[in-house]
Amino acid sequence: MSREYAPVSPSVALTIAGSDSGGGAGIQADLKTMEAHDVFGTSAITATTAQNTTGVDDINVLPTDHIAAQYDAVVDDFDVGAVKTGMLATADVVETVTDCLADFDGPVVVDPVMVAATGDRLLSEAAEAAYEDLFAHATLVTPNADEAELLTDRAVDSVEAAEAAGRDLVGMGADAALVKGGHIDEGADGESDVVDTLVVDESATDAAHTQYSHPRIDTDATHGSGCTLSSAIAARLAREETLTEAVAGGVAFMERAVRYGIDAGEGPGSVHHLVEIRERADREATAAAVERIVARLVEANAETLVPAAGMDVVGTTPYAETPAEVVGVDGRLSRTRTGIRHNAGVRSGTASDLAHQLLAAREAFPELRFAATCRFDDAVEQALETLDGTVVRGDSGTPTDAVAAAVADADQLPAAIIDPGDQGRQPAVVLCGTDAATLRERTLSVADALLTE
C-alpha cells in the first residue's frame, strides 16, 4: 500500500555567489546556513574557486549570460522570498546581477565580498565602482570594516567610524547597512567586544542606527563568517522577519557558529553553519545521558552526597549557550526514607543555579558538559582527594560568580569546583565531567570515599 504524500512548503531564498571548493564559504556556506534556518536555498553561481583553509589558488568567473540564465531559471520557477549576493568578482558580473535584480521586489542582502579571510583578493578593482548601482536595489549591505573602507574611502577603525561609513553606504542608495566590527579592535566598552553597527535610512535627511555587541571569540577560524551572516539575515527576511529582527537573529546565530567552529584543514577552520541544528538534535541524547546518571545515583543510593536542598544533575550538548538549552532534573534528587528519589523527570530549561554554573564553567572549559551538586563539609573535602582531576575553589558570592571565579585562573580541566556559599546560602561542591560516564564515576567515587572514612 502506498503512503500519503505529505510535503512541506518552506520559504525560498536565492544566493548569487561564488563556489568555495573548501566548503566553508561561498555558495556552500550560504546553502547550509539557509537550511539551518528552515529555508529552501537556491543558487546562481558566479565563479568557481580552487581554495581551501590556507588560501585561494585559482578563480574561474563564469560567463555573465550563464549567470543570468541561472537567475532566470530560479525566479521563473520559485517564489523567492529574498536574495543575497556574495562574491561577484568582476564589474561585468556586478552589472549583470544589478540588471537581474532590477525587477525583483523582495528583500536583497548585498555582501560586498572583496577579500577572502586568507587575504586573497576576490574582487577586481574595476568592480568596486560598479557596486553603487547594485546598492540601489539593496535592502541591506553587510561589509566588514575593510570592505567599508574601500567602498566609502574613509578609515573604519572605531565604532563611530563604522556608523559614519554606514551612513555613507545608505547615502549610496542602500536601505540599510550593517558594518561588521570583527576587524575593529575597539569595542563599545573599550575592551574586546565586537560591535556590529546597523544604520537604517529613515528619511531623505536622516538615518537611525543600532549596535549589536557581543564578546569577541578568541580564534582565527572565521572562514565563511561573512557569507554565513548575510545568508542568515536573508533567510530570516525570506521568512518575513523585520530587518531589525533578521539582523539581531543573524548576529546571534553567527556568534555561536564562530565559537563552535569546524576544525578541519591545515589552515584556520571555518564557522559551523549547522550549529543550531546540531544543538537541537543532540539535546535528546543529552537528556538520556542525564537520566542514566540519575538512575545510577538512585540505584547506588548516594545519599551521603545530597545537600539539604537536594541534588541537581544537569547536562549540555557540545553547543549549549543558554540555560534554556541545559537539560536537568526537574525538582532535584531528595533524600527519602527509602533512599534518594527525584521528584519529577528530566527536561530542558530547568533554569537552576547549576545550569548557570555549568555554563559559567564552559566559558573557560567548553569541553565540560555534565555537572552535579553535592553537599560540602570537611569530610567531603577530604573525599574529593580521591578524584582523578583538579579541585578548584571559588569566592563567596552568587552561585554563578563562585564558579566563574574558580575556573578563571584554573590551568587544568576541573573535576570539582568548591562553591563556598555566601550569606544565607550553604556551601556546595559542583562535580563535573566532559561526558556522562566521567561525572557518574566521580560522583560515586566521592560517595564511596565518604562511606569508607
C-alpha positions as CSV (number, residue, x, y, z in Angstrom):
1,M,0.0,0.0,0.0
2,S,1.4,3.4,-0.9
3,R,1.7,6.2,1.7
4,E,0.1,9.6,1.5
5,Y,2.4,12.3,0.2
6,A,3.0,15.0,2.9
7,P,5.1,17.8,1.5
8,V,6.2,20.9,3.3
9,S,6.5,24.4,1.9
10,P,9.4,26.3,3.3
11,S,10.3,29.8,2.4
12,V,12.8,30.1,-0.5
13,A,15.9,32.2,-0.7
14,L,18.4,32.7,-3.6
15,T,22.2,33.1,-3.2
16,I,24.1,34.7,-6.1
17,A,27.8,34.0,-5.2
18,G,30.9,32.0,-5.9
19,S,31.7,28.4,-5.1
20,D,34.2,27.6,-2.4
21,S,35.8,24.2,-3.0
22,G,36.8,24.1,0.6
23,G,33.2,24.1,1.7
24,G,33.4,26.9,4.3
25,A,32.4,30.0,2.4
26,G,30.5,31.0,-0.7
27,I,27.6,29.0,-2.1
28,Q,28.3,26.1,0.2
29,A,28.1,28.2,3.3
30,D,25.0,30.0,2.0
31,L,23.0,26.9,1.3
32,K,23.9,25.2,4.6
33,T,23.0,28.4,6.5
34,M,19.7,28.7,4.7
35,E,18.9,25.1,5.5
36,A,19.7,25.7,9.2
37,H,17.0,28.4,9.1
38,D,14.4,26.1,7.6
39,V,14.6,27.9,4.3
40,F,15.0,26.2,0.9
41,G,18.2,27.6,-0.7
42,T,18.6,28.1,-4.4
43,S,21.7,29.4,-6.2
44,A,23.2,31.2,-9.1
45,I,26.9,30.5,-9.2
46,T,29.1,33.4,-10.4
47,A,32.5,31.8,-10.2
48,T,34.3,28.7,-9.1
49,T,37.4,28.8,-6.9
50,A,40.1,26.4,-6.2
51,Q,40.6,27.2,-2.5
52,N,40.9,25.7,1.0
53,T,41.6,26.9,4.5
54,T,45.1,28.1,3.6
55,G,44.2,30.2,0.6
56,V,42.8,30.7,-2.9
57,D,44.8,29.1,-5.8
58,D,42.6,29.9,-8.8
59,I,39.3,31.7,-9.7
60,N,37.2,30.9,-12.8
61,V,34.5,33.5,-13.4
62,L,31.5,32.1,-15.3
63,P,30.1,33.8,-18.4
64,T,27.6,36.5,-17.5
65,D,24.9,35.1,-19.8
66,H,25.1,31.8,-17.9
67,I,24.9,33.7,-14.6
68,A,21.8,35.5,-15.8
69,A,20.3,32.2,-17.1
70,Q,20.7,30.6,-13.7
71,Y,19.0,33.6,-12.1
72,D,16.1,33.4,-14.5
73,A,15.7,29.7,-14.1
74,V,15.3,30.1,-10.3
75,V,12.9,33.1,-10.2
76,D,10.8,31.7,-13.1
77,D,10.0,28.6,-11.0
78,F,10.3,29.5,-7.3
79,D,8.6,32.1,-5.2
80,V,11.9,33.6,-4.0
81,G,11.4,35.4,-0.7
82,A,14.8,37.0,-0.5
83,V,18.1,37.2,-2.4
84,K,21.6,37.6,-1.2
85,T,24.7,38.3,-3.2
86,G,28.3,37.3,-2.4
87,M,31.4,37.0,-4.5
88,L,30.7,38.8,-7.8
89,A,34.4,39.1,-8.9
90,T,34.2,41.5,-11.8
91,A,32.5,44.7,-12.9
92,D,30.6,42.7,-15.7
93,V,29.2,40.3,-13.1
94,V,28.2,43.1,-10.8
95,E,26.4,44.8,-13.7
96,T,24.7,41.6,-14.7
97,V,23.4,40.9,-11.2
98,T,22.2,44.5,-10.9
99,D,20.2,44.1,-14.2
100,C,18.8,40.8,-12.9
101,L,17.6,42.4,-9.6
102,A,16.0,45.4,-11.3
103,D,12.6,43.7,-11.4
104,F,12.9,41.8,-8.1
105,D,10.6,43.3,-5.4
106,G,11.7,41.3,-2.4
107,P,14.5,42.0,0.1
108,V,18.1,41.9,-1.2
109,V,21.1,41.5,1.0
110,V,24.4,42.5,-0.6
111,D,27.5,41.2,0.9
112,P,30.3,43.0,-0.9
113,V,32.9,40.2,-0.9
114,M,36.2,41.7,-1.8
115,V,39.0,39.9,0.1
116,A,39.0,36.3,1.5
117,A,39.8,35.7,5.2
118,T,43.2,34.4,4.0
119,G,43.9,37.8,2.4
120,D,43.4,36.8,-1.2
121,R,41.6,39.4,-3.3
122,L,38.2,38.2,-4.7
123,L,37.1,41.3,-6.5
124,S,38.7,43.3,-9.2
125,E,39.3,47.0,-8.6
126,A,37.1,47.9,-11.5
127,A,34.2,46.1,-9.9
128,E,34.3,48.2,-6.8
129,A,32.9,51.2,-8.6
130,A,30.1,49.1,-10.1
131,Y,28.7,48.3,-6.7
132,E,27.0,51.6,-6.3
133,D,24.3,50.8,-8.8
134,L,23.8,47.4,-7.1
135,F,23.3,49.2,-3.7
136,A,20.3,50.9,-5.2
137,H,18.5,47.5,-5.1
138,A,19.8,46.5,-1.6
139,T,17.6,46.2,1.4
140,L,20.9,45.7,3.4
141,V,24.6,45.8,2.6
142,T,26.9,43.9,5.0
143,P,30.6,45.0,4.6
144,N,33.2,44.3,7.2
145,A,35.4,47.2,8.2
146,D,38.0,46.7,5.5
147,E,35.3,46.5,2.8
148,A,33.5,49.5,4.2
149,E,36.8,51.5,3.9
150,L,37.2,50.5,0.2
151,L,33.6,51.4,-0.6
152,T,33.5,54.7,1.3
153,D,37.1,55.9,1.1
154,R,37.1,56.5,4.9
155,A,39.1,54.9,7.7
156,V,36.9,52.5,9.7
157,D,38.8,51.9,12.9
158,S,36.2,52.6,15.5
159,V,32.5,52.2,16.3
160,E,31.9,55.8,15.5
161,A,33.7,55.5,12.1
162,A,31.6,52.4,11.4
163,E,28.4,54.3,11.9
164,A,29.7,57.1,9.6
165,A,30.6,54.5,7.0
166,G,27.1,53.0,7.3
167,R,25.6,56.4,6.7
168,D,27.8,56.8,3.6
169,L,26.6,53.4,2.3
170,V,23.0,54.4,2.9
171,G,23.7,57.6,1.0
172,M,24.9,55.5,-1.9
173,G,21.3,54.0,-2.2
174,A,21.1,51.1,0.2
175,D,18.1,51.0,2.5
176,A,20.4,49.9,5.4
177,A,24.0,49.0,6.1
178,L,25.4,46.6,8.7
179,V,29.1,47.4,9.2
180,K,30.6,44.4,10.9
181,G,33.0,45.0,13.7
182,G,35.1,41.9,13.7
183,H,38.1,43.7,12.2
184,I,37.8,46.7,14.5
185,D,39.9,46.3,17.7
186,E,38.0,48.8,19.8
187,G,34.7,47.6,21.4
188,A,31.8,49.6,22.8
189,D,33.4,49.4,26.3
190,G,37.0,50.0,25.0
191,E,37.8,46.3,25.6
192,S,37.3,43.3,23.5
193,D,33.7,43.3,22.4
194,V,32.7,43.0,18.8
195,V,30.3,45.7,17.8
196,D,28.2,45.4,14.6
197,T,26.6,48.7,13.6
198,L,23.3,48.8,11.7
199,V,22.3,52.1,10.0
200,V,18.9,52.3,8.5
201,D,17.7,55.0,6.2
202,E,14.5,56.5,7.7
203,S,14.1,59.6,5.5
204,A,15.9,61.6,2.9
205,T,17.9,63.5,5.5
206,D,18.4,61.2,8.5
207,A,19.3,57.7,9.4
208,A,18.9,55.7,12.6
209,H,21.4,53.3,13.9
210,T,21.5,50.3,16.2
211,Q,24.5,48.5,17.7
212,Y,24.9,44.8,18.4
213,S,27.6,44.0,20.9
214,H,28.9,40.5,21.8
215,P,32.1,39.1,23.2
216,R,35.0,38.5,20.8
217,I,35.8,34.8,20.2
218,D,39.5,34.1,20.5
219,T,40.0,32.4,17.2
220,D,41.3,32.9,13.7
221,A,38.8,30.3,12.4
222,T,36.3,32.7,10.8
223,H,36.4,31.4,7.3
224,G,32.9,31.9,5.8
225,S,31.7,34.2,8.6
226,G,30.6,37.0,6.3
227,C,28.8,34.6,3.9
228,T,27.1,32.9,6.8
229,L,25.9,36.1,8.4
230,S,24.5,37.6,5.3
231,S,22.8,34.3,4.4
232,A,21.3,34.0,7.9
233,I,19.8,37.5,7.5
234,A,18.5,36.8,4.0
235,A,16.9,33.5,5.2
236,R,15.2,35.3,8.1
237,L,14.0,38.1,5.7
238,A,12.6,35.3,3.4
239,R,10.6,34.1,6.5
240,E,9.2,37.7,6.7
241,E,11.0,38.8,9.8
242,T,11.6,42.6,10.0
243,L,15.0,43.9,9.2
244,T,16.0,44.5,12.8
245,E,14.7,41.1,13.8
246,A,16.6,39.4,11.0
247,V,19.9,41.3,11.8
248,A,19.7,40.6,15.5
249,G,18.9,36.9,14.9
250,G,21.6,36.6,12.3
251,V,24.3,38.2,14.6
252,A,23.3,35.8,17.5
253,F,23.5,32.8,15.1
254,M,26.9,34.0,13.9
255,E,28.3,34.3,17.4
256,R,27.5,30.6,18.1
257,A,28.7,29.5,14.7
258,V,32.1,31.1,15.3
259,R,32.5,29.8,18.9
260,Y,31.8,26.2,17.9
261,G,33.6,26.3,14.6
262,I,34.8,23.5,12.4
263,D,38.4,22.4,12.9
264,A,39.2,20.9,9.5
265,G,42.0,21.6,7.1
266,E,45.6,22.8,7.7
267,G,44.7,26.5,8.0
268,P,42.2,28.2,10.3
269,G,38.9,26.3,10.2
270,S,35.5,27.6,9.2
271,V,32.5,28.6,11.1
272,H,29.9,26.0,11.9
273,H,26.9,26.7,9.7
274,L,24.7,24.0,11.1
275,V,25.5,24.5,14.8
276,E,21.9,25.3,15.9
277,I,20.6,22.2,14.2
278,R,23.3,20.1,15.9
279,E,22.5,21.7,19.2
280,R,18.8,20.8,19.0
281,A,19.5,17.3,17.6
282,D,21.9,16.5,20.4
283,R,19.6,17.5,23.2
284,E,17.6,14.3,23.2
285,A,20.8,12.2,23.6
286,T,22.0,14.6,26.4
287,A,18.7,14.1,28.2
288,A,19.1,10.4,28.0
289,A,22.6,10.7,29.4
290,V,21.4,12.7,32.4
291,E,18.6,10.1,33.0
292,R,21.3,7.4,33.1
293,I,23.3,9.4,35.7
294,V,20.3,9.9,37.8
295,A,19.3,6.2,37.6
296,R,22.7,5.1,38.7
297,L,22.8,7.5,41.6
298,V,19.4,6.3,42.8
299,E,20.5,2.7,42.3
300,A,23.6,3.3,44.4
301,N,21.6,5.4,46.9
302,A,24.4,8.0,47.0
303,E,22.5,9.9,49.8
304,T,25.8,10.9,51.6
305,L,26.2,13.5,48.8
306,V,22.8,15.0,48.7
307,P,22.6,18.6,50.1
308,A,19.7,19.6,52.3
309,A,18.1,21.4,49.4
310,G,18.5,18.4,47.1
311,M,21.0,17.3,44.5
312,D,20.8,18.8,41.0
313,V,22.2,17.0,37.9
314,V,22.5,18.8,34.5
315,G,24.0,18.2,31.1
316,T,24.5,20.2,27.9
317,T,25.0,19.5,24.3
318,P,28.5,20.4,23.0
319,Y,27.0,23.7,21.7
320,A,24.7,24.9,24.6
321,E,24.9,28.7,25.3
322,T,21.8,29.4,27.4
323,P,20.0,27.9,30.4
324,A,17.1,27.0,28.1
325,E,19.4,24.6,26.4
326,V,20.6,22.9,29.5
327,V,19.0,19.6,30.4
328,G,18.4,18.9,34.1
329,V,16.5,17.1,36.8
330,D,13.2,18.9,37.3
331,G,12.8,19.0,41.0
332,R,16.2,17.7,42.1
333,L,17.1,14.4,43.9
334,S,16.0,14.4,47.5
335,R,16.5,12.0,50.5
336,T,13.6,9.8,51.5
337,R,13.1,7.0,54.0
338,T,13.7,4.5,51.2
339,G,16.7,6.2,49.6
340,I,17.2,9.1,47.2
341,R,14.5,9.9,44.6
342,H,13.8,12.6,42.1
343,N,10.5,14.5,42.2
344,A,10.0,14.9,38.5
345,G,11.6,14.0,35.2
346,V,14.4,15.4,33.1
347,R,13.8,18.3,30.8
348,S,15.4,21.3,29.1
349,G,15.3,24.7,30.6
350,T,15.1,24.0,34.3
351,A,16.9,27.3,34.9
352,S,18.5,26.0,38.0
353,D,21.6,27.5,39.7
354,L,23.6,24.5,38.5
355,A,22.6,25.2,34.9
356,H,24.0,28.7,35.1
357,Q,27.1,27.4,36.9
358,L,27.8,24.8,34.2
359,L,27.5,27.4,31.5
360,A,29.9,29.7,33.5
361,A,32.4,26.8,33.7
362,R,32.1,26.2,30.0
363,E,33.3,29.7,29.3
364,A,36.7,28.7,30.4
365,F,36.4,25.0,29.6
366,P,33.9,24.4,26.7
367,E,34.5,20.7,26.8
368,L,32.7,20.4,30.2
369,R,29.2,19.0,29.6
370,F,27.8,17.4,32.8
371,A,27.6,18.5,36.4
372,A,26.1,17.6,39.8
373,T,25.8,19.5,43.1
374,C,26.9,17.8,46.3
375,R,27.0,18.9,49.9
376,F,30.2,20.3,51.2
377,D,32.0,19.9,54.6
378,D,35.3,18.7,55.9
379,A,34.6,15.1,55.2
380,V,33.5,15.8,51.6
381,E,36.6,18.0,51.1
382,Q,38.8,15.0,52.1
383,A,36.8,12.7,49.9
384,L,37.5,14.9,46.9
385,E,41.1,13.9,47.1
386,T,40.1,10.6,45.6
387,L,39.2,12.3,42.3
388,D,41.3,11.9,39.2
389,G,41.3,15.6,38.4
390,T,41.9,19.1,39.7
391,V,39.7,20.6,42.5
392,V,39.3,24.4,42.4
393,R,37.7,26.8,44.8
394,G,35.7,29.9,44.1
395,D,35.0,33.0,46.1
396,S,31.9,33.9,48.1
397,G,29.1,35.5,46.0
398,T,26.3,34.2,43.8
399,P,26.5,30.6,42.6
400,T,27.5,31.6,39.1
401,D,30.1,34.1,40.3
402,A,31.6,31.5,42.6
403,V,32.1,29.1,39.7
404,A,33.3,31.8,37.3
405,A,36.0,32.9,39.8
406,A,37.1,29.3,40.4
407,V,37.7,28.5,36.7
408,A,39.1,31.8,35.7
409,D,42.6,31.0,36.9
410,A,42.5,27.3,36.5
411,D,45.1,25.9,34.2
412,Q,43.6,22.3,34.0
413,L,40.2,20.9,33.4
414,P,38.5,20.8,36.8
415,A,36.9,17.6,38.2
416,A,35.3,19.5,41.1
417,I,34.5,23.2,41.9
418,I,34.0,24.2,45.5
419,D,31.4,26.9,45.9
420,P,32.0,28.4,49.4
421,G,28.5,29.8,49.6
422,D,27.5,33.2,50.9
423,Q,25.2,34.8,53.5
424,G,22.1,32.7,53.6
425,R,23.5,30.2,51.1
426,Q,25.1,26.9,52.1
427,P,28.5,25.9,50.5
428,A,28.4,23.1,47.9
429,V,30.6,21.2,45.5
430,V,30.0,21.1,41.8
431,L,31.3,17.8,40.4
432,C,31.7,18.0,36.6
433,G,32.9,16.0,33.6
434,T,33.3,16.0,29.8
435,D,30.9,13.1,29.5
436,A,28.1,11.4,31.5
437,A,30.3,8.4,32.4
438,T,33.0,10.6,33.9
439,L,30.6,12.5,36.0
440,R,28.9,9.3,37.2
441,E,32.2,7.7,38.2
442,R,33.4,10.8,40.0
443,T,30.1,11.2,41.9
444,L,30.1,7.6,43.0
445,S,33.8,7.8,43.9
446,V,33.2,10.6,46.3
447,A,30.2,8.8,47.8
448,D,32.2,5.6,48.3
449,A,35.0,7.6,49.9
450,L,32.5,9.0,52.4
451,L,31.2,5.6,53.3
452,T,34.7,4.2,54.0
453,E,36.1,7.1,56.0
